[in-house]
Amino acid sequence: MNKLLQLFLTTLFCTLIFSGCNGGGSSSSQVIVPVQMPSSGSSFGSVSITKDILQFGDTTNVTANFTKKDGTPASGISVNFSTNLGTILPATGIALTDANGTAIVQLIAGSNAAQGKVTAVTTVDNKPVSTSASFSINLPPLKLGILSLDLSSISYGGSTTVRVQVNDANMVPYTSQPVDVTFTSVQAALGKASISTTARTDSTGFATATYTSLTNTGIDTITALIAGDSKTANVTVSPLDTGAISYVSASPTTIVLKGMAAPGLSETSNVVFKVLDTVGLPKVSQLVDFTLTTSAGGLAVLPISASSDKDGIVSTTVQAGIASTPFRVIATVRGAAIASQSAQMVVSTGVPANISTSFKTLASESFNSDGIIVPVTARLSDNMQNPVQDHTVVYFTTDDGAIGSSCFTANGFCSVDWTSQAPRTHNGTISITASAVGANGNLVSQTSSIVSASNRPKDSTFLLTGTINPASAAVVGPPAVPVTAQSSVLDLTVEDANGHLMPSGTIIAVSSSTAGLTFLPVSFVVPDTTVTGAGTTMFKVGVTNGNITGGSGSIIVTVTTPKTVATTKTFNFAW
């Protein structure tokens, strides 16, 4: 049995028996994933992660081993490491194997708790080999605060808000990233109540759920749960024979500050509840008292009490004050000690306070073409970060091409089209401004830039530099490409006619008419961005020379835009 086969069988046996031979999965264990079963005549690769269970910002080594088909180490080859969760050092993600066929990089854990994977890709015996290993990033130890209820006693069919704060080990609110909190109750598990099963914490660390009684009366226990901790609280549901009251509707759920009413903007909201009798039918002439969860800025409810009609319906009106605030209306059946609350409502300005723009394409192939369309979307919120009122007008201007003059919001956003045409700026940078009228007639605006990219590279910045091949020697043809190491990395720079990146989606392919040169990767796709630099205008090309022993050669770079405009440049070398 050759050594590679023996290594594979040993690894497989260790994986199947007790999840490895290193003591059962501690956080310092190594995960080794062979890319394929090594056998006589085939190349082989594996990746191991020194520490496969990490917390935010942890650093660990990632080791890749590669063996040629003849069983010897694949030394001196370029290995490209990548991960979907975290950062690889060096930043290029590229390392060379040593005499043992081993390449080592470092993995820095990201700031999201999730499962991740590291992949190593290279070429062995002129064939691509890819292998990967998994790791996980875990949240730090967390604790729950007190589980609180807006109403600890509700009626049959009523509801209440449940909230809990997630804290770190020192009981400081944890806000580094959202955390999912699971809510349940004894009666919800039996189908006799409902509760939001999972809620994500907000920017203050609080997770909020809504509990509603369905068919059960009496005491129910509500539980909030995260990994390693839980909290409970009790809610009392009044039996049917005492009557019940439930929330029906509020129109609208968002009102504007007192004195700011306008078409489509109301300072008041009508809130409706329904009262039931002892057998679940509408209860007539039942007196109901109304209160608010806050009176900030003079927020008020009128009337403060009312009697239900023949359909059991009872309502009140909320009048906005001079302060923005969220609130709820609580309706209590007088003499029955049963209550329910409305959905969350908001007092807001309702007029624009914040505006942002986004674009379907950030770098369009439009510098040389008329009629290229880029959708532009404006999103607006008020000073409570709620969407502005529908039919808010947004105005647009640009210094390049043409753009739709205005649009009307729905659900806080609307869109127009930018079209490429004269006039054109000299450098291909387009400024687009979106504006709306805010409070007191002030203008709320944002100016953003996109790129009108050329379909041809700028020749003076279309460069290839670096080192290839085993001797120091003469170089032929511009630009100069030195020739030294057998396996190395070349730097490729491609910019458009104005020094921007090429149009998003442009494919940059690297090839050679010289036998024996291999590249990793063989092509790049220009991303949709306005940022120049690594990965957008500058690229790293791994080059391996396995067969050339002397003479001259060439490297061919072909740049093809999304509109299939192709530009080719040949770089010559000799030794």
C-alpha positions as CSV (number, residue, x, y, z in Angstrom):
1,M,0.0,0.0,0.0
2,N,1.6,3.3,-1.0
3,K,2.0,6.1,1.6
4,L,-0.7,8.4,0.1
5,L,-3.4,5.7,0.2
6,Q,-2.3,4.7,3.8
7,L,-2.6,8.4,4.8
8,F,-6.1,8.7,3.3
9,L,-7.4,5.5,5.0
10,T,-6.0,6.7,8.3
11,T,-7.7,10.1,8.0
12,L,-11.0,8.5,6.9
13,F,-10.9,6.1,9.9
14,C,-10.2,8.9,12.3
15,T,-13.1,11.0,10.9
16,L,-15.6,8.2,11.3
17,I,-14.6,7.1,14.8
18,F,-15.4,9.7,17.5
19,S,-15.2,12.6,15.0
20,G,-11.4,12.4,14.8
21,C,-8.4,11.0,16.6
22,N,-7.6,14.2,18.5
23,G,-9.9,13.8,21.5
24,G,-13.4,14.5,20.2
25,G,-13.7,18.0,18.6
26,S,-12.2,20.5,20.9
27,S,-11.9,24.1,19.6
28,S,-8.2,23.6,18.9
29,S,-8.7,20.5,16.7
30,Q,-7.5,20.4,13.1
31,V,-10.0,19.8,10.3
32,I,-8.4,17.9,7.3
33,V,-10.5,17.6,4.2
34,P,-8.9,15.6,1.3
35,V,-10.0,16.8,-2.1
36,Q,-10.1,13.2,-3.4
37,M,-8.9,9.7,-2.6
38,P,-5.2,9.6,-3.3
39,S,-4.2,6.8,-5.5
40,S,-1.3,5.8,-7.7
41,G,-1.2,8.2,-10.7
42,S,-3.3,11.1,-9.2
43,S,-2.4,14.3,-7.5
44,F,-3.7,15.1,-4.0
45,G,-4.4,18.0,-1.8
46,S,-5.7,18.7,1.8
47,V,-6.4,21.7,4.0
48,S,-6.2,21.9,7.8
49,I,-7.3,24.7,10.2
50,T,-5.4,24.8,13.4
51,K,-8.4,26.2,15.3
52,D,-11.7,25.5,13.7
53,I,-14.0,27.1,16.3
54,L,-13.4,30.8,16.6
55,Q,-14.7,34.0,18.2
56,F,-14.8,37.4,16.6
57,G,-11.3,38.6,15.5
58,D,-9.5,35.3,16.4
59,T,-6.5,34.3,14.2
60,T,-5.5,30.8,13.3
61,N,-3.2,29.1,10.7
62,V,-4.5,27.4,7.6
63,T,-2.2,24.8,6.1
64,A,-2.5,23.3,2.6
65,N,-0.5,20.2,1.4
66,F,-0.3,19.1,-2.2
67,T,1.3,16.0,-3.6
68,K,2.1,15.2,-7.2
69,K,0.8,12.1,-8.9
70,D,4.1,10.3,-8.5
71,G,3.8,10.7,-4.7
72,T,6.4,13.4,-4.3
73,P,5.6,16.8,-2.7
74,A,4.3,19.5,-5.0
75,S,6.9,22.1,-4.1
76,G,7.2,25.7,-5.4
77,I,3.6,26.0,-6.7
78,S,1.3,29.0,-6.1
79,V,-1.7,28.3,-4.0
80,N,-4.7,30.7,-3.9
81,F,-6.6,30.7,-0.5
82,S,-10.1,32.2,-0.1
83,T,-12.8,32.3,2.6
84,N,-16.4,33.2,2.7
85,L,-16.2,34.4,6.3
86,G,-13.3,36.5,7.5
87,T,-9.9,37.6,6.1
88,I,-6.9,35.7,4.7
89,L,-3.4,37.0,5.3
90,P,-1.5,37.9,3.2
91,A,-4.2,40.0,1.6
92,T,-3.4,38.5,-1.8
93,G,-4.5,35.1,-0.6
94,I,-1.6,33.6,-2.4
95,A,1.3,31.5,-0.9
96,L,3.9,29.2,-2.3
97,T,4.4,25.6,-1.2
98,D,7.7,24.7,0.4
99,A,9.9,21.6,-0.2
100,N,7.3,19.5,1.6
101,G,4.4,20.7,-0.6
102,T,3.0,22.8,2.2
103,A,1.7,26.4,2.0
104,I,0.6,28.3,5.1
105,V,-1.6,31.4,5.5
106,Q,-3.5,33.0,8.4
107,L,-7.3,33.2,8.8
108,I,-8.7,36.2,10.8
109,A,-12.3,35.5,11.9
110,G,-15.0,38.0,10.9
111,S,-17.6,39.7,13.1
112,N,-20.5,37.5,12.2
113,A,-21.4,34.3,13.9
114,A,-21.9,31.6,11.2
115,Q,-20.3,28.6,9.5
116,G,-17.4,29.4,7.2
117,K,-15.1,27.6,4.7
118,V,-11.5,28.1,3.6
119,T,-10.7,26.9,0.0
120,A,-7.2,26.3,-1.5
121,V,-6.9,26.2,-5.2
122,T,-3.8,25.4,-7.3
123,T,-2.5,23.5,-10.3
124,V,-0.6,20.2,-9.8
125,D,0.7,18.2,-12.8
126,N,-1.0,20.7,-15.1
127,K,-4.4,19.9,-13.5
128,P,-6.5,22.1,-11.2
129,V,-6.7,20.9,-7.6
130,S,-9.2,22.4,-5.1
131,T,-9.7,21.4,-1.5
132,S,-11.4,23.0,1.5
133,A,-12.1,22.9,5.2
134,S,-14.9,24.2,7.4
135,F,-14.8,26.4,10.6
136,S,-17.3,28.2,12.7
137,I,-17.4,31.7,14.3
138,N,-19.4,31.7,17.6
139,L,-21.0,34.5,19.6
140,P,-19.3,35.5,22.9
141,P,-21.1,34.3,26.1
142,L,-24.4,36.3,26.4
143,K,-26.9,36.8,29.2
144,L,-30.6,37.9,29.1
145,G,-32.0,40.7,31.2
146,I,-35.4,40.8,32.8
147,L,-38.3,39.5,30.6
148,S,-41.0,42.2,30.8
149,L,-44.6,42.5,29.6
150,D,-46.5,45.7,28.7
151,L,-49.6,44.0,30.2
152,S,-49.3,41.2,32.7
153,S,-53.1,40.6,32.6
154,I,-55.0,40.5,29.3
155,S,-58.4,39.3,28.2
156,Y,-59.3,36.2,26.2
157,G,-58.3,37.1,22.6
158,G,-56.1,40.0,23.8
159,S,-52.4,40.6,23.3
160,T,-49.4,42.1,25.0
161,T,-45.8,43.1,24.0
162,V,-43.0,41.0,25.4
163,R,-39.4,42.3,25.5
164,V,-36.0,41.2,26.8
165,Q,-32.5,42.7,26.5
166,V,-29.5,40.7,25.5
167,N,-26.3,41.5,27.5
168,D,-22.7,40.5,27.4
169,A,-21.1,38.6,30.3
170,N,-20.8,41.8,32.3
171,M,-24.5,42.6,31.8
172,V,-23.7,45.4,29.4
173,P,-26.2,45.6,26.5
174,Y,-24.8,43.6,23.6
175,T,-25.1,45.6,20.3
176,S,-22.1,44.4,18.2
177,Q,-24.5,42.4,16.0
178,P,-28.1,41.3,16.0
179,V,-28.9,38.2,18.1
180,D,-31.9,36.0,17.5
181,V,-34.0,35.4,20.7
182,T,-36.5,32.5,20.8
183,F,-39.8,33.1,22.5
184,T,-42.3,30.4,23.5
185,S,-45.0,29.7,26.1
186,V,-46.6,26.7,27.7
187,Q,-50.0,27.5,26.0
188,A,-48.4,28.4,22.7
189,A,-46.8,25.0,22.6
190,L,-50.4,23.5,23.0
191,G,-51.8,25.8,20.2
192,K,-53.9,27.8,22.8
193,A,-51.8,31.0,22.4
194,S,-49.5,32.5,19.8
195,I,-46.2,34.3,20.2
196,S,-43.6,35.5,17.8
197,T,-41.2,32.5,17.8
198,T,-38.0,34.3,16.9
199,A,-37.1,38.0,17.2
200,R,-33.9,39.8,16.4
201,T,-32.4,42.4,18.7
202,D,-32.5,46.0,17.7
203,S,-29.7,48.7,18.0
204,T,-30.2,48.8,21.8
205,G,-30.0,45.1,22.3
206,F,-33.7,44.5,22.9
207,A,-35.8,41.8,21.2
208,T,-39.5,42.2,21.1
209,A,-42.4,39.8,20.5
210,T,-46.2,39.8,20.6
211,Y,-48.1,37.4,22.7
212,T,-51.8,36.7,22.0
213,S,-54.2,34.5,23.9
214,L,-56.4,32.2,21.7
215,T,-58.4,29.7,23.6
216,N,-56.8,29.4,27.0
217,T,-57.5,31.3,30.2
218,G,-55.6,31.4,33.4
219,I,-51.8,31.8,33.9
220,D,-49.4,31.1,31.1
221,T,-45.6,31.1,31.4
222,I,-43.6,32.9,28.6
223,T,-39.9,32.0,28.1
224,A,-37.2,33.9,26.2
225,L,-34.2,31.8,25.2
226,I,-30.7,32.2,23.8
227,A,-27.8,29.8,23.8
228,G,-26.8,29.4,27.5
229,D,-29.5,31.5,29.1
230,S,-33.3,31.9,29.4
231,K,-35.8,34.1,31.3
232,T,-39.5,33.6,32.1
233,A,-42.5,35.7,33.0
234,N,-46.2,35.0,33.7
235,V,-49.2,36.5,32.0
236,T,-52.8,36.1,33.3
237,V,-55.6,35.6,30.7
238,S,-59.1,36.5,32.0
239,P,-61.7,33.8,31.4
240,L,-64.4,34.2,28.9
241,D,-67.2,34.6,31.4
242,T,-65.8,38.0,32.5
243,G,-65.9,39.4,28.9
244,A,-63.1,40.2,26.5
245,I,-61.8,43.1,24.5
246,S,-59.5,42.9,21.4
247,Y,-57.7,45.4,19.2
248,V,-59.3,45.9,15.7
249,S,-57.5,48.7,13.9
250,A,-55.8,52.1,13.9
251,S,-56.1,54.5,11.0
252,P,-53.6,55.8,10.3
253,T,-50.8,54.1,12.4
254,T,-48.5,57.0,11.8
255,I,-49.5,60.6,12.5
256,V,-47.6,63.9,12.2
257,L,-46.6,66.4,14.8
258,K,-49.3,68.9,16.0
259,G,-49.5,71.8,13.5
260,M,-48.0,69.8,10.6
261,A,-51.2,68.4,9.1
262,A,-51.3,68.5,5.3
263,P,-53.0,66.5,2.4
264,G,-52.1,62.9,3.2
265,L,-50.6,63.9,6.6
266,S,-52.9,63.5,9.7
267,E,-52.4,64.7,13.3
268,T,-55.0,62.2,14.6
269,S,-55.7,58.5,14.4
270,N,-58.9,56.6,15.1
271,V,-58.2,53.5,17.2
272,V,-60.9,50.7,17.3
273,F,-61.4,47.8,19.8
274,K,-64.1,45.2,20.1
275,V,-65.8,44.0,23.3
276,L,-67.2,40.4,23.7
277,D,-69.7,39.1,26.2
278,T,-69.5,35.9,28.2
279,V,-70.2,33.7,25.2
280,G,-68.0,35.4,22.8
281,L,-70.7,37.6,21.1
282,P,-70.5,41.4,20.7
283,K,-71.2,43.1,24.0
284,V,-73.3,46.3,23.9
285,S,-73.0,49.3,26.2
286,Q,-69.8,48.1,27.8
287,L,-67.8,51.0,29.3
288,V,-64.1,51.0,28.2
289,D,-61.3,53.3,29.5
290,F,-58.5,54.4,27.2
291,T,-54.9,55.3,28.2
292,L,-51.6,55.8,26.3
293,T,-48.2,54.2,27.0
294,T,-46.7,57.7,26.8
295,S,-47.9,61.4,26.9
296,A,-44.6,62.8,25.4
297,G,-45.0,66.2,23.9
298,G,-48.7,66.4,24.9
299,L,-49.8,63.3,23.1
300,A,-53.4,62.7,24.2
301,V,-56.4,60.4,23.7
302,L,-60.0,61.7,23.5
303,P,-62.4,60.5,24.7
304,I,-60.8,58.8,27.6
305,S,-63.7,56.4,27.9
306,A,-66.6,55.3,25.7
307,S,-69.3,52.6,25.5
308,S,-69.4,49.8,22.9
309,D,-72.1,49.8,20.2
310,K,-74.4,47.0,19.1
311,D,-71.5,45.3,17.3
312,G,-69.3,45.5,20.4
313,I,-67.2,48.3,18.7
314,V,-65.7,51.0,20.8
315,S,-63.2,53.6,19.6
316,T,-61.2,56.7,20.6
317,T,-59.0,59.3,18.8
318,V,-55.3,59.9,19.4
319,Q,-54.2,63.5,19.0
320,A,-50.5,64.2,18.3
321,G,-48.4,66.4,20.5
322,I,-45.2,68.3,19.6
323,A,-42.7,65.4,20.1
324,S,-41.9,62.5,17.9
325,T,-42.5,59.2,19.8
326,P,-43.7,55.6,19.4
327,F,-46.8,54.7,21.4
328,R,-49.7,52.3,22.0
329,V,-53.3,52.7,23.1
330,I,-54.5,50.5,26.0
331,A,-58.2,49.8,26.3
332,T,-59.5,48.5,29.7
333,V,-63.0,47.1,30.4
334,R,-64.2,49.0,33.4
335,G,-65.1,46.8,36.3
336,A,-63.8,43.6,34.6
337,A,-60.0,44.2,35.0
338,I,-59.4,43.0,31.4
339,A,-57.5,44.9,28.8
340,S,-55.9,44.9,25.4
341,Q,-53.5,47.2,23.5
342,S,-53.2,48.5,20.0
343,A,-50.4,47.8,17.5
344,Q,-47.4,50.1,17.8
345,M,-48.1,53.6,16.5
346,V,-45.8,56.5,15.8
347,V,-45.9,60.3,16.0
348,S,-43.6,61.5,13.3
349,T,-42.9,64.6,11.2
350,G,-43.9,62.6,8.1
351,V,-41.7,64.8,6.0
352,P,-38.2,64.1,4.6
353,A,-35.3,64.3,7.0
354,N,-33.0,61.8,5.4
355,I,-32.4,60.8,1.8
356,S,-30.1,58.3,0.1
357,T,-29.6,57.2,-3.5
358,S,-28.7,53.9,-5.0
359,F,-27.9,52.9,-8.6
360,K,-28.6,49.8,-10.7
361,T,-25.1,50.1,-12.2
362,L,-22.2,52.0,-10.7
363,A,-19.9,51.8,-13.7
364,S,-21.9,51.6,-16.9
365,E,-20.4,51.2,-20.4
366,S,-21.8,54.5,-21.5
367,F,-18.9,57.0,-22.1
368,N,-18.8,55.9,-25.8
369,S,-22.5,55.2,-26.2
370,D,-25.8,57.1,-26.1
371,G,-29.0,55.6,-24.7
372,I,-27.5,53.5,-21.9
373,I,-30.0,53.5,-19.0
374,V,-29.1,53.3,-15.3
375,P,-32.1,53.2,-12.9
376,V,-31.6,55.6,-9.9
377,T,-33.6,55.0,-6.7
378,A,-34.1,57.6,-3.8
379,R,-35.1,56.4,-0.4
380,L,-36.4,58.9,2.2
381,S,-37.2,58.7,5.9
382,D,-38.4,61.2,8.4
383,N,-36.8,62.2,11.7
384,M,-38.0,59.0,13.3
385,Q,-36.4,56.9,10.5
386,N,-39.8,55.9,9.3
387,P,-40.7,56.0,5.6
388,V,-42.0,59.4,4.5
389,Q,-45.6,59.8,3.5
390,D,-46.6,58.4,0.1
391,H,-46.6,60.9,-2.8
392,T,-43.6,62.9,-1.4
393,V,-41.9,64.5,-4.4
394,V,-38.2,63.8,-5.1
395,Y,-36.3,66.0,-7.6
396,F,-33.2,64.9,-9.5
397,T,-30.4,66.8,-11.3
398,T,-27.1,65.7,-13.0
399,D,-24.1,67.2,-14.6
400,D,-23.8,64.5,-17.3
401,G,-26.3,62.9,-19.6
402,A,-30.0,63.2,-18.8
403,I,-32.1,62.2,-15.8
404,G,-35.8,62.0,-15.0
405,S,-36.8,65.3,-13.3
406,S,-38.9,63.9,-10.4
407,C,-40.8,61.0,-8.9
408,F,-43.4,60.4,-6.2
409,T,-42.6,58.1,-3.3
410,A,-44.5,54.9,-2.3
411,N,-43.4,53.1,0.9
412,G,-40.6,55.6,1.2
413,F,-38.9,55.3,-2.2
414,C,-39.2,56.0,-5.9
415,S,-37.0,55.7,-9.0
416,V,-36.1,57.5,-12.2
417,D,-33.8,56.7,-15.1
418,W,-30.4,58.3,-15.9
419,T,-29.6,58.1,-19.7
420,S,-26.2,58.5,-21.4
421,Q,-26.1,61.4,-23.9
422,A,-24.6,64.8,-24.3
423,P,-23.4,66.7,-22.3
424,R,-20.6,64.5,-21.1
425,T,-18.0,65.4,-18.5
426,H,-14.4,65.1,-19.5
427,N,-13.4,62.5,-17.0
428,G,-16.4,60.2,-17.0
429,T,-17.5,61.0,-13.4
430,I,-21.2,61.6,-13.1
431,S,-22.7,63.6,-10.2
432,I,-26.4,62.9,-9.5
433,T,-28.3,64.9,-6.8
434,A,-31.6,63.9,-5.3
435,S,-33.6,66.5,-3.3
436,A,-36.8,66.8,-1.4
437,V,-38.5,69.5,0.7
438,G,-38.2,68.8,4.4
439,A,-39.5,70.5,7.6
440,N,-39.9,74.3,7.5
441,G,-39.2,74.3,3.8
442,N,-35.6,73.2,4.1
443,L,-34.1,71.2,1.2
444,V,-32.9,67.7,2.0
445,S,-30.4,66.6,-0.6
446,Q,-27.8,63.9,-1.4
447,T,-25.2,64.0,-4.2
448,S,-23.7,60.7,-5.3
449,S,-21.3,59.8,-8.1
450,I,-21.3,57.0,-10.6
451,V,-18.9,56.2,-13.5
452,S,-19.6,56.5,-17.3
453,A,-16.9,54.0,-18.3
454,S,-15.1,53.8,-21.6
455,N,-15.1,50.6,-23.6
456,R,-11.4,50.8,-24.3
457,P,-8.5,50.6,-21.9
458,K,-6.1,53.5,-21.5
459,D,-3.0,52.3,-23.2
460,S,-0.6,54.2,-20.9
461,T,-2.0,52.3,-17.9
462,F,-2.5,48.9,-19.6
463,L,0.5,47.4,-17.9
464,L,1.9,44.0,-16.9
465,T,4.9,43.9,-14.5
466,G,6.5,41.2,-12.4
467,T,8.9,38.2,-12.7
468,I,8.7,34.9,-14.5
469,N,11.1,32.0,-15.6
470,P,14.3,30.5,-14.1
471,A,17.2,32.8,-15.4
472,S,18.0,36.6,-15.2
473,A,18.2,37.8,-18.8
474,A,17.1,40.0,-21.7
475,V,13.6,41.4,-22.1
476,V,11.9,42.0,-25.4
477,G,9.2,44.5,-26.2
478,P,7.4,47.1,-24.0
479,P,6.5,47.0,-21.3
480,A,9.5,45.3,-19.7
481,V,8.7,42.0,-17.9
482,P,11.8,40.8,-15.9
483,V,12.4,37.1,-15.9
484,T,13.6,35.4,-12.6
485,A,11.6,33.1,-10.5
486,Q,10.0,29.9,-11.8
487,S,6.7,30.5,-10.0
488,S,5.7,34.1,-9.2
489,V,3.0,36.7,-9.2
490,L,2.6,39.4,-12.0
491,D,0.8,42.7,-11.5
492,L,-1.7,43.6,-14.2
493,T,-3.2,47.1,-14.3
494,V,-6.2,47.9,-16.6
495,E,-8.0,51.3,-16.5
496,D,-10.4,52.9,-18.9
497,A,-9.7,55.9,-21.1
498,N,-10.3,58.3,-18.1
499,G,-8.4,56.3,-15.5
500,H,-11.5,54.7,-14.0
501,L,-12.2,51.0,-13.8
502,M,-13.6,49.3,-17.0
503,P,-17.4,48.9,-17.2
504,S,-18.8,46.5,-14.6
505,G,-18.9,43.0,-15.9
506,T,-15.8,43.4,-18.1
507,I,-13.8,40.2,-18.5
508,I,-10.0,40.4,-18.4
509,A,-8.5,37.1,-19.6
510,V,-4.8,36.1,-19.5
511,S,-3.4,33.5,-21.9
512,S,-0.1,32.6,-23.6
513,S,1.0,31.4,-27.0
514,T,4.0,29.9,-25.2
515,A,3.7,26.3,-24.1
516,G,4.4,25.6,-20.5
517,L,3.1,28.8,-18.9
518,T,0.1,28.4,-16.6
519,F,-1.9,31.1,-14.9
520,L,-4.0,31.4,-11.7
521,P,-6.6,32.7,-12.2
522,V,-7.0,32.8,-16.0
523,S,-9.5,35.6,-15.9
524,F,-11.0,38.4,-13.8
525,V,-14.5,40.0,-13.8
526,V,-14.5,43.8,-13.1
527,P,-16.9,44.4,-10.1
528,D,-19.7,47.0,-10.1
529,T,-18.1,49.7,-8.0
530,T,-16.6,53.2,-8.4
531,V,-13.5,52.3,-6.3
532,T,-10.2,51.8,-8.1
533,G,-7.3,49.7,-6.9
534,A,-6.9,46.1,-5.9
535,G,-9.5,43.9,-7.5
536,T,-10.9,46.7,-9.7
537,T,-8.1,48.2,-11.8
538,M,-5.2,46.2,-10.4
539,F,-5.0,42.4,-10.4
540,K,-2.6,39.7,-9.2
541,V,-1.8,36.9,-11.8
542,G,-0.1,33.8,-10.5
543,V,2.3,32.4,-13.1
544,T,4.0,29.0,-13.2
545,N,6.6,28.0,-15.7
546,G,6.8,24.2,-15.7
547,N,8.4,23.4,-19.0
548,I,10.3,26.3,-20.5
549,T,14.0,26.1,-20.4
550,G,15.1,28.8,-22.8
551,G,14.1,31.1,-25.6
552,S,11.3,33.7,-25.7
553,G,7.6,33.9,-25.1
554,S,4.6,36.1,-24.7
555,I,1.6,36.7,-22.5
556,I,-1.7,37.8,-24.1
557,V,-4.2,39.9,-22.1
558,T,-7.7,40.3,-23.6
559,V,-10.2,42.8,-22.2
560,T,-13.8,42.3,-23.3
561,T,-16.6,44.7,-22.2
562,P,-20.2,43.6,-21.6
563,K,-21.0,45.1,-25.1
564,T,-18.3,42.7,-26.5
565,V,-15.8,45.4,-27.3
566,A,-12.5,43.5,-27.2
567,T,-9.0,44.9,-26.7
568,T,-5.9,42.6,-26.8
569,K,-2.4,43.4,-25.8
570,T,0.7,41.1,-26.0
571,F,3.6,41.3,-23.6
572,N,6.9,39.7,-24.8
573,F,9.8,38.3,-22.8
574,A,13.1,36.4,-23.4
575,W,15.9,34.8,-21.4
